[in-house]
Amino acid sequence: MIRLDFSNILTEEIGHNGLSLIEIENEAKKSISLLSKKPYKELDFINLPFQDTSQIKELAKKARDYEYFIVLGIGGSALGPRVLLEALSPFNNLRKKNRVFIYDNVDPATFKYIIEIIDLKKTLINVISKSGSTAETLASFLLFWRMIRDRKLDVRQHFIFTTDSEKGNLKMIADEYEIPSLEIPKNVVGRYSVLTPVGLLLSEVIGIKSEELLEGAKEISERAYRENLNENPMAYLASCLYLMDKLKNRKVLVFLPYSDRLKTMSEWFCQLWAESLGKEGKGTTPYPSLGTTDQHSQLQLWMEGPEDKVILFVSIDNHGFQEEIPQEFHDIEGLRYLGGHTLEELINTEQLATEMALRMNKKPNMKIIIPKIDSFIIGQLFQFLQITTAMAGLLYGVNPFNQPGVELGKRLTYGAMGKRGFETEGEEVKNYLKR
Ligand code: PA5
């Protein structure tokens, strides 16, 4: 089970930079009561662990026959799958089968490299878009669609769509061309969708049992509404982060896992936090990091820079591998002391030392502790962070499930690219370029 240690945020530990337990608990209770009123239908993501995965498993069985599996999607439709791939199947592409490419950024060079590597005949393409209207995803889809058709391959054998159950361009195409499809539940939005077919199909393809992910997430979902704070660490975390902003003006949240396998989790969490909370002038800025790497590039700033940050560590009790550092060079103290320890001891000691150093400098920091990295725990971590973010949104009084701020840029892109109905935006882009 995931644990949360927030002692280094308390006044007893870090003086005036800290918070009192009473303040934290009052706000935590408030977050549970706000959540219990279920003010948004999008809170349905909390029930995802109870879904039936038989259709996903069936399609995954077919997908495993292909050598290459390509995901086309962006934002919430790409980052979750990428976390699963990197956390649970690192170096996946050194395998002979089921090599995975996640193409999100419409970077023409990345596209070229991917098509140079894959063999289309042995490729299955999973197009993921909740709305079915995201320009980047649809452009990539069109490229692959054309290539599949040019080679006279059957589109039904080479595409799987993951999209809204009722509407959108992909839904229309799926119905017309009988493309196998998986549904993203109506009330689940992109960045909260990793535990839907968005992430679960890829998991099954790379050999991760979706039921293990969901089993982990279920333990967390069952605690979401619990009023006993000792059983609801999400409420504590949401409260601490919210109060650090409101009462201590700490506007930057550094997410700092100590494992390469969680590097993408850092990016995923930053999207979740930023897009869910950054509205109406509210929210804090998430900052993706990685330990120990960033001790050698960012720690100086965290220790002595502006008093605007909270550090959120993710520490891993057991990394699963005990590689002992060799005992060599007995006369050179700079190497001698390392010998006989394990790499796990070193990475975990680095984490502990950084946490202590921050505390000694009165810098607020917290720690999520996970026993190990496996599908059960990754499922827990996803749900833990998603529920925490939703609770924080409720404390801020913003809707954590919309993203009105990204619409304008999308409309201007549509206008500039000549989409009908966006002529005014097209003119605005032209005028901007002329100025
Ligand atoms: O969280 C969100 O809603 C967004 O990040 C979306 O996931 C992203 O914009 C992609 O949207 P879609 O899945 O509709 O293509």
Residues whose N, C-alpha, C, O or C-beta is under 5 A from the ligand:
A	BS01	PA5	I74 G75 G76 S77 I128 S129 K130 S131 G132 T134 V189 G190 R191
